[in-house]
Amino acid sequence: MAQTDTRTLPFGTLVTAMVTPFHADGSVDFEATAQLATHLVDDGCDGLVISGTTGETSTLEDQEKEDLFRVVVEAVGGRAKVIAGTGTNHTSHSIEMAQRAVRAGVDGQLVVTPYYNKPTQAGVLAHFEAIAAATELPIMIYDIPGRSSIPIQTETMIRLADNPRIVALKDAKADFAEITRVLANTTLDVYSGDDGLTLPWMMAGGVGVVSVSAHVATAQFRALVDAAGAGDVATARRIHFELDPVVRAVMTHIPGAVSAKQILKRQGLIPNAAVRLPLVGPTAVEMETVLADLAEAGMNFDRPRSTRTADGTPA
């Protein structure tokens, strides 16, 4: 069992954005959720995001989310930080979810940039400040313009960092120059929101990663984060390259929630790989590509190869 220390950071250093296991009928599998959370913490995660993007937050009901928060707190609370995905594009609804998270006993909340509405930076600032004022939970901001359609500008981030409850940033902009400015001008704990950028972000002063790929290679990501945090660049660089095909497998061919569940099922860590619409399972060809990347990383699963027609589609 990996030994981790969450005392110095409010959210830990290796944070997995957890999938939400479902039964075959689409209902939430709370037992599998608790078992997966326990497995991830046993293997080295010191933080878990519940009901984030990878947790299919968009298709979870509010009560399901609150129940998930509570189940994971009961499973791993005190051993790892439990971070509730509370953010929506509706400020009042986000506040309600934050209050539900408090009732469930979580350690903090992940709040995404309000999506679809396309607010101005003044609106972004007001949104986060209203949520911060509503509870005492520490906040990790989630800046992901690829999904929200708007970035949080660096000047706005610097102002948000003055709020004592806004303590961390999950950065999924993939803009090294901008994250350098944030690191230079704030005291935020910065996490890479892109698995493949963990090493460069930590070399610039980031504290860790909020990862999807860590579901399936937890110990390796733990070793990467520990080496980078200790300044052991040679070891961190080696592990970074070893993990590259894993990151490709999980993040580049199909949605991360879909690929992670497919792999976790093959590892025997969840009973099935069901997702909720509009997500769907992979085609045979898509899954073969995922498994080929994993094989490159030395992760092999017994499987029949798909039969393809001349144009490459599944037969």
N, C-alpha and C positions, 0 to 999 in steps of 0.2 A: 504494500500500500504506500503510495506516495505521500510524503509529508509536506504540507503546505502551511503558509503562515498568512493569515488575513488581518493581522493586527495593525499593520502600518498603513493600509489603504482601505478606504471605505467599500471598495468593490472588488478587491483582490487583483490578481494579475492575469490569470488564465480564466477567462469568462466564456463559457459556452452558451451560445444563443440556442436554447433547447427546442427541439421539435416537440410537438404535442402528439403523443401516441393516441390513435383512435382504434376503436373496435371496427370490425368489418362493416358494421352498419353505420359508421360515421360518428357514433357517440364517443365522448372522451373516455379513454382508458386510464383512469386515475391510478390503478394499481401499477400498470406499466410505467406511468409517469414517475411514481415514487421510486420504482426499481431502477429506472434509467438515471434519475438524479443521483441516487446512491452510487451507482456504478461510476458515473462521471467524477464524482467527488473522490471516491476511492482511488481512481486512477490519476488524480492530480488537479482537477479543477478547483479553484477556490472562489468561484463565482458562477452563478447561473442566471441567465435572463429567461424569464417565463413570459410567454405571450408576446414575443417580439415577432419580427417578420417571419423568421424561420419557424416560430410556433404557430403560424397561421392565424395571427391575431385578427385579421380582417374578417375571418369567418367563425370566430368564437363569440358566443354570447357573453354579456357582462358577468352573469352569475357563473358561467363556466370558468371565466378568467379568475374570478375571486376564489373559486374552489381550487383551481390549479395553484394559485399562490399559496393557499393554506396547505395543500397536500405536500408541496415541495418544502415549505417551511418545516412541516412535521417530519419530513424525511431527512433533511440535511441541515436544518437550522442549527447554528452554533458551530458547524463544521465548514460551512461555505456561506458566502453572501448570496442571498436570494433577492434578485432584482426584478421588480414587476414592470412589465411593459404596459405603461398606462397612457401613453400619448395617442391622441387622435387629432383630427383636423377641426375639432369642436372643443373650444377651451373649457366650457362648462362640463362637458362630458369627460374630458381629461381629468378635471378636478374630482369629479365623482369617482373615477377609476382610482385616482390616488388615494382617496378616502377609503375605498374598498381595500386597497393594498395595505393601508395602515391597519385595518381590522384584521387582516390575514397575518400580520406580524412580519412583513418583509423588512429587508434591510435598506432598501432604496428603490428608486424608480428610474427607468429608461424612458425618456420623453423625446419622441421624434419631432422633427420640424413639421408644422402643419402642412399637409399635402393637399393638392387639388385646388384649394382656395387661392393660392398665389398671393399671400399677404405681402405688404411692404416690409422692410426691415423694422420699421416702427411697430408693425403688427406682430412680427416674430418676437421682438423684445417683450411686448406687452403680454403675449401668450405665455412665454416661459416664466415671466415674473409673477403672473397670476397663479400659475400652478405651484411655483415655489412658495408663495404666500399661504397656500391653502393647507399645507401639512408641514410637519418637521422632517419629512423624508429627504435625504440627500438625493440630488438629481444628477444623472448622467444624460447630457444632451446627445441626441443622435442626429448628426448632420449627414444626410444622404440625398443630395440633390437629384440623383438618378431616379429616385422614387418620389420625392416630394415635389420635384420640378423647380424648386428654388434652393439656392445655397444660403447658408448663414454667412454673411460677409464677416471678414475678420474683425472689423471695427465693432460689429454687433456682438461677436463672440467675446471680445475684450470687455465690453460693457456687461454682458451677462455674467462673466467671471467675477465681477464685483459682488454678486449676490452670494451671501455665505452658504446658501443651500445648493447652489449650482457648483458642483465640485469636480465634475469629470466630463469628458467628451469622447464619444465614439465617433471617430472620423472616417467617413466613407466617401470622401471627395477624391482621394488619390491625387492630391495636389501637394507635393512636398514643400514647395515654396510657401504656401499658405499655412500649412501646419507648423512650419518653422516659425512663422510670425506669431502664431498662437502660443507656441511653447516659449518663445522669447518674451512675450508680453503678458502672460497670465500664469497663475499657479494651478491651472486645471490639470488633473490627472488625465493624460491623453492616451486613448486606446486606439489601435488600428481597427478599423471596421472592415478591412479587406485582409483576409487570411494571408495572402501572398506578400503583403507589405508589412508584416509584423516586424521583421528585422530592421529595415530602414527606419521605420517610425520609432522603434525603441532606441536605435543608435542616435537619433536626434533628441531623445529625452522622453519619449513615451514610456508608459509603465507596463503595457501589456497589450492584449488583443481580446476583442469580443469575436469569437470564432464559431463558424459552422463546422468546418473540417475537423475541429477538435473532438467532435462526436466520435469519429472513427479512428483517430490517431492521438488520443489524449496524452499518453505518456510522451510521445515525441514533441507535441506542442509544449508540454510542461518543461521538457528539457531545453527547448528553444528559448522560451521566455526566461528560464532561470539563467541560461548561459548569457543571453543578451543583457539581462539585468545585472549580472556580475561583471560585465565587460569582457567576457571571454568570446571575443569576436570570431576566432577561428572555429571554435565549436559551434557557435550560433550559425555561422555561415554554412558549415557542413550540414547541419540539420535543416537549415532553410532550403538547401538544394535537394536534400532527401525528401522533403515534404512537398516539393513542387508538383509531382504527379498526383499526390493526394488532393491538393488544392484544386488542380485541374479537374479531377474526377468529380469532386463535390460541387464545384462552383461554376463550371463553364459550359456544360452541355445541356443541362436541364435545371429547373429551379432548385435551389439548395435544399429546401424542405423535402422535395421529392427524392433527390439523390441521397440525402442523409438517411431518410427512412428506408430506402431500398437497401443501403449498405448495412444499416443497423439490424435490419431483419436477417440479412445473410450472416451477420455476426452473432445472431441469436440473442440480441439485446432488446428487441421489441417483437411482439407476436406477429404483427403484420405491418405493411407499409401504406395503409390507407391514408389518403389525403381528402380534403373537402374541395368540391368545386368552388371556383373555376380551375383549381389545380387538378391535374390528372396524372396517372402513372406514366412511366416512360414506354416508348416503343421498344421492341426487342433490339433494334439497331442502336438506339440511344443507350440502352443499358449495356450493351456489349462494349460501346465506347468508354463508358464509365469504368467498367471492369477491366478493360485493357489498360487504362491509366493506373488503376490500383495495382495491377499486376506488375507494372513498371516499378512501382514502389515496394514490390515484394509481398503484396497482399493478394492472395489468390483464393478464389472460391470455386468449388466444384459446380460446374454449370454446363448445360448443353449449349453449344454454339447455335445461334439463330440461323435458320435457313433463309437465304435471300434470293429474290428473283434477280434477273439480269440487270435491272435498274437500281438494285441496292435496297429495295423496300422489303420488309418482312414478308415471307411467303404465307 
